[in-house]
Amino acid sequence: MNSYHNSSCCTHCRPQRRLPKRIILVRHGESQGNLDMSAYTTTPDYKIPLTPLGVEQARAAGERIRWVVSEGDREDNWKVQFYVSPYVRTQATLREIGRAFPRKKIIGAREECRVREQDFGNFQVEERMKVIKETRERFGRFFFRFPDGESAADVFDRVAGFLESLWRDIDMRRLDQDESSETNMVIISHGLTSRVFLMKWFKWSVEQFERLNNLGNCEFRVMQLGPSGDYSLAIHHSPEELRSWGLSPEMITEQQWRATAKRGTWNDDSSWYLYSFFGHLSDSDEDAQNDHGIQHAQ
């Protein structure tokens, strides 16, 4: 297990930080609302259940996730901590996923309200929601706020709060009392919430968020810790997968860099991101490189 210690605090002040090997984001299985939008007109969003197919998807996802964290059953020194949205469909997904894990491998499970679904505003009238969602496409998914509900920007704010709590749990060693095992976090949530989580974690811009495709039911994204102490999607997932999720070539390059780069060199090695704000710097750097080449030739 990679470890990281904050040198600004002495070893007597706080325990050494042990980072989870993986953070896995999972969307719930197929729900009745995915199958039939009219379900939202009579049933509160948080009470929408899984369909029989959704139950099967969740059970199969559990087997796949166990395969990932056990590295194909080659390793036995792993455990899993679950976080789950309070919605009926996510809780049911957790129960089915949990069937793949023996008790000794489960650190615990915690309901986390801040990773719930985007609030669309109480009961939803089907025809009205179609018009509202069409308006959202014109306005922009991140900033559009549903009447009596939330925008993706609102979800971003509460996910940011959840991440602060997550870091406190890690720093205080609340999740991994067993020094001999590697911790894996599995967060069972919703499509937009998972995309916002990735946006917050990797510091993606609003424009980059707008590129992202939603997760399918019971699809998951594996953020894995690299040897440098940074997390990357490119360790477990292929460039083709990242591309299919909507990541741009620059975003994919960044994920590949994160898999091996040294901590603290992000701004130097990911200058393309800086250039997205200050285009003139790209020209200046190019001129400086050309000047350096001329002087070297002389």
VMD Tcl script that draws the C-alpha trace (Angstrom):
set ca {
  {0.00 0.00 0.00}
  {1.34 3.40 -0.94}
  {1.51 5.82 1.96}
  {1.87 9.56 2.20}
  {2.82 11.63 5.23}
  {2.17 15.32 5.65}
  {5.58 16.62 6.69}
  {4.07 19.83 8.07}
  {2.82 17.83 11.04}
  {4.97 15.65 13.25}
  {4.31 11.93 13.55}
  {2.96 12.41 17.07}
  {0.20 14.75 15.88}
  {-1.60 12.48 13.46}
  {-1.35 8.92 12.13}
  {0.35 8.29 8.81}
  {-1.97 8.58 5.83}
  {-2.63 5.32 4.00}
  {-4.43 5.91 0.73}
  {-7.01 3.45 -0.64}
  {-5.64 1.49 -3.57}
  {-8.81 2.08 -5.57}
  {-11.85 4.34 -5.53}
  {-14.59 2.74 -7.61}
  {-17.65 4.74 -8.70}
  {-20.72 2.65 -9.53}
  {-24.04 3.72 -11.00}
  {-27.12 1.87 -9.73}
  {-28.79 -0.89 -11.74}
  {-31.71 -0.33 -14.07}
  {-34.57 1.29 -12.17}
  {-38.26 1.48 -12.88}
  {-37.71 5.13 -13.79}
  {-35.11 4.15 -16.41}
  {-37.65 1.77 -17.89}
  {-40.68 4.06 -17.72}
  {-40.41 7.82 -17.08}
  {-44.04 7.92 -15.94}
  {-42.92 6.23 -12.69}
  {-41.72 9.63 -11.48}
  {-45.24 11.09 -11.70}
  {-46.56 8.89 -8.87}
  {-43.47 7.72 -6.97}
  {-40.91 10.00 -5.28}
  {-37.53 9.77 -7.02}
  {-35.80 8.40 -3.92}
  {-38.32 5.53 -3.73}
  {-37.96 4.33 -7.34}
  {-36.99 0.62 -7.15}
  {-34.76 -1.53 -9.31}
  {-36.27 -3.65 -12.07}
  {-35.58 -7.42 -12.11}
  {-32.93 -6.68 -14.75}
  {-31.43 -4.06 -12.45}
  {-31.10 -6.67 -9.70}
  {-29.28 -9.00 -12.09}
  {-27.01 -6.16 -13.25}
  {-26.08 -5.32 -9.66}
  {-25.29 -8.92 -8.80}
  {-23.08 -9.24 -11.90}
  {-21.38 -5.92 -11.07}
  {-20.49 -7.27 -7.64}
  {-18.66 -10.18 -9.20}
  {-16.79 -7.86 -11.58}
  {-15.81 -5.47 -8.79}
  {-14.55 -8.32 -6.65}
  {-12.47 -9.52 -9.61}
  {-10.97 -6.02 -9.90}
  {-10.06 -5.59 -6.22}
  {-8.71 -9.15 -5.89}
  {-6.78 -8.70 -9.16}
  {-8.32 -11.80 -10.66}
  {-8.23 -13.74 -7.38}
  {-4.42 -13.48 -7.34}
  {-4.41 -11.35 -4.18}
  {-6.06 -11.91 -0.82}
  {-4.82 -8.88 1.16}
  {-7.71 -6.55 0.30}
  {-10.83 -5.16 1.91}
  {-13.70 -2.95 0.78}
  {-15.44 0.05 2.32}
  {-18.82 0.93 0.76}
  {-20.52 4.32 0.56}
  {-24.06 4.46 -0.81}
  {-26.67 7.04 -1.76}
  {-29.84 6.88 0.40}
  {-32.09 6.17 -2.61}
  {-33.95 2.86 -2.78}
  {-32.35 1.88 -6.10}
  {-28.78 2.49 -4.88}
  {-29.37 0.68 -1.59}
  {-30.80 -2.30 -3.48}
  {-27.78 -2.20 -5.82}
  {-25.46 -2.31 -2.80}
  {-27.27 -5.34 -1.35}
  {-26.83 -7.27 -4.59}
  {-23.21 -6.17 -5.07}
  {-22.51 -7.17 -1.49}
  {-23.38 -10.81 -2.23}
  {-20.00 -11.13 -3.96}
  {-18.06 -10.25 -0.78}
  {-17.58 -12.37 2.35}
  {-17.98 -10.59 5.69}
  {-14.26 -10.65 6.44}
  {-13.58 -8.58 3.32}
  {-16.06 -5.79 4.15}
  {-14.74 -2.98 6.34}
  {-18.16 -1.37 6.52}
  {-20.95 0.40 4.65}
  {-22.12 3.95 5.16}
  {-25.14 5.80 3.83}
  {-23.97 9.13 2.42}
  {-26.68 11.66 1.59}
  {-24.30 13.94 -0.32}
  {-23.85 11.43 -3.15}
  {-27.60 11.23 -3.83}
  {-29.16 11.85 -7.25}
  {-29.51 15.36 -8.65}
  {-32.79 16.76 -7.33}
  {-35.24 17.22 -10.22}
  {-38.00 18.71 -8.08}
  {-40.50 16.43 -6.28}
  {-43.05 14.59 -8.47}
  {-42.25 14.93 -12.16}
  {-44.86 15.49 -14.86}
  {-43.58 13.48 -17.82}
  {-44.40 15.88 -20.65}
  {-43.19 18.90 -18.68}
  {-39.90 17.18 -17.87}
  {-39.28 16.45 -21.54}
  {-39.55 20.18 -22.30}
  {-37.36 21.10 -19.32}
  {-34.64 18.62 -20.37}
  {-34.68 20.01 -23.90}
  {-34.12 23.46 -22.40}
  {-31.24 22.05 -20.35}
  {-29.51 20.90 -23.54}
  {-29.64 24.45 -24.91}
  {-28.65 26.10 -21.62}
  {-25.84 23.71 -20.63}
  {-26.01 20.70 -18.33}
  {-23.73 21.98 -15.60}
  {-25.41 25.29 -14.77}
  {-29.04 24.50 -15.65}
  {-31.14 24.31 -12.48}
  {-34.33 22.28 -12.56}
  {-37.38 24.18 -11.26}
  {-37.64 23.41 -7.51}
  {-34.53 21.24 -7.93}
  {-30.76 21.38 -8.40}
  {-28.18 22.12 -11.04}
  {-25.11 19.97 -11.58}
  {-23.22 22.89 -10.02}
  {-25.25 22.36 -6.83}
  {-24.36 18.66 -6.88}
  {-20.71 19.67 -7.30}
  {-20.87 21.67 -4.07}
  {-22.21 18.82 -1.95}
  {-19.84 16.29 -3.55}
  {-17.00 18.66 -2.60}
  {-18.21 18.50 1.00}
  {-18.31 14.72 0.86}
  {-14.72 14.63 -0.38}
  {-13.62 16.73 2.59}
  {-15.21 14.16 4.92}
  {-13.63 11.35 2.93}
  {-10.16 12.84 3.42}
  {-10.81 13.19 7.15}
  {-11.75 9.51 7.33}
  {-8.52 8.64 5.50}
  {-6.37 10.92 7.64}
  {-7.84 9.61 10.88}
  {-7.42 5.99 9.75}
  {-11.12 5.24 10.29}
  {-11.31 2.86 7.33}
  {-8.23 0.63 7.49}
  {-7.26 -0.66 10.90}
  {-5.61 -3.72 9.37}
  {-2.08 -2.79 8.28}
  {-1.70 -5.94 6.21}
  {-4.60 -5.28 3.82}
  {-5.26 -2.80 1.02}
  {-8.38 -0.67 1.22}
  {-10.75 -0.22 -1.71}
  {-13.58 2.33 -1.65}
  {-16.75 1.58 -3.59}
  {-19.21 4.47 -3.97}
  {-22.63 3.40 -5.24}
  {-24.37 6.45 -6.56}
  {-25.91 7.93 -9.71}
  {-24.74 8.86 -13.18}
  {-24.46 12.62 -12.88}
  {-23.15 12.45 -9.32}
  {-20.35 10.11 -10.42}
  {-19.39 12.42 -13.29}
  {-19.33 15.39 -10.91}
  {-17.17 13.39 -8.50}
  {-14.62 12.79 -11.27}
  {-14.79 16.44 -12.28}
  {-14.06 17.58 -8.75}
  {-11.33 15.01 -8.13}
  {-9.41 15.59 -11.37}
  {-10.12 19.36 -11.47}
  {-11.85 19.16 -14.82}
  {-13.35 22.35 -16.21}
  {-17.04 22.93 -16.90}
  {-16.33 22.53 -20.61}
  {-14.67 19.17 -19.97}
  {-17.60 18.07 -17.81}
  {-20.02 18.88 -20.63}
  {-18.15 16.39 -22.84}
  {-18.75 13.44 -20.51}
  {-21.22 10.69 -21.31}
  {-23.37 9.19 -18.58}
  {-22.51 5.83 -17.05}
  {-24.72 2.90 -18.03}
  {-26.63 1.05 -15.34}
  {-24.13 -0.73 -13.06}
  {-21.17 0.54 -15.05}
  {-18.26 1.59 -12.90}
  {-15.14 3.72 -13.12}
  {-11.95 2.61 -11.37}
  {-9.64 5.31 -10.03}
  {-6.47 3.44 -9.10}
  {-3.49 4.65 -7.11}
  {-0.29 4.79 -9.13}
  {3.28 4.30 -7.87}
  {3.70 8.08 -7.54}
  {0.79 8.40 -5.11}
  {-1.74 9.88 -7.57}
  {-4.99 8.36 -8.84}
  {-5.69 7.69 -12.50}
  {-8.43 6.19 -14.64}
  {-5.79 5.05 -17.14}
  {-4.33 2.32 -14.93}
  {-7.38 0.08 -15.10}
  {-9.15 1.48 -18.17}
  {-7.92 1.61 -21.76}
  {-7.64 4.80 -23.85}
  {-10.51 3.46 -25.97}
  {-12.74 3.26 -22.91}
  {-11.79 6.77 -21.79}
  {-12.52 8.07 -25.29}
  {-15.94 6.38 -25.32}
  {-16.79 8.14 -22.03}
  {-16.20 11.53 -23.67}
  {-12.68 12.33 -22.47}
  {-10.77 14.52 -24.92}
  {-7.26 13.56 -26.12}
  {-5.82 16.07 -23.62}
  {-7.84 14.56 -20.77}
  {-6.67 11.06 -21.71}
  {-3.05 12.25 -21.85}
  {-3.47 13.74 -18.38}
  {-4.83 10.44 -17.02}
  {-1.87 8.58 -18.51}
  {0.49 11.14 -16.98}
  {-1.18 10.77 -13.57}
  {-0.53 7.02 -13.67}
  {3.24 7.53 -13.44}
  {4.04 11.20 -12.77}
  {5.71 12.59 -9.68}
  {3.49 14.44 -7.26}
  {3.64 18.22 -7.40}
  {4.58 18.60 -11.08}
  {1.04 18.90 -12.45}
  {1.26 22.48 -13.71}
  {4.63 21.88 -15.38}
  {3.72 18.60 -17.08}
  {0.12 19.53 -17.96}
  {0.82 22.90 -19.54}
  {-1.98 22.36 -22.08}
  {-4.43 23.08 -19.24}
  {-2.71 26.37 -18.43}
  {-2.81 27.32 -22.11}
  {-6.59 26.88 -22.11}
  {-6.69 30.02 -19.91}
  {-3.66 31.90 -21.26}
  {-3.29 31.23 -24.96}
  {-0.45 33.72 -25.35}
  {1.77 31.51 -23.16}
  {1.72 28.78 -25.78}
  {3.16 31.18 -28.37}
  {5.74 32.47 -25.87}
  {6.91 28.95 -25.02}
  {7.13 28.06 -28.69}
  {9.23 31.18 -29.39}
  {11.48 30.38 -26.43}
  {12.03 26.85 -27.71}
  {12.85 28.15 -31.19}
  {15.32 30.67 -29.75}
  {16.94 27.94 -27.69}
  {17.28 25.79 -30.83}
  {18.93 28.63 -32.78}
  {21.41 29.32 -29.98}
  {22.24 25.65 -29.68}
  {22.87 25.43 -33.43}
  {25.24 28.39 -33.27}
}
mol new
graphics top color blue
foreach p $ca { graphics top sphere $p radius 0.5 }
foreach p [lrange $ca 0 end-1] q [lrange $ca 1 end] { graphics top cylinder $p $q radius 0.2 }
display resetview
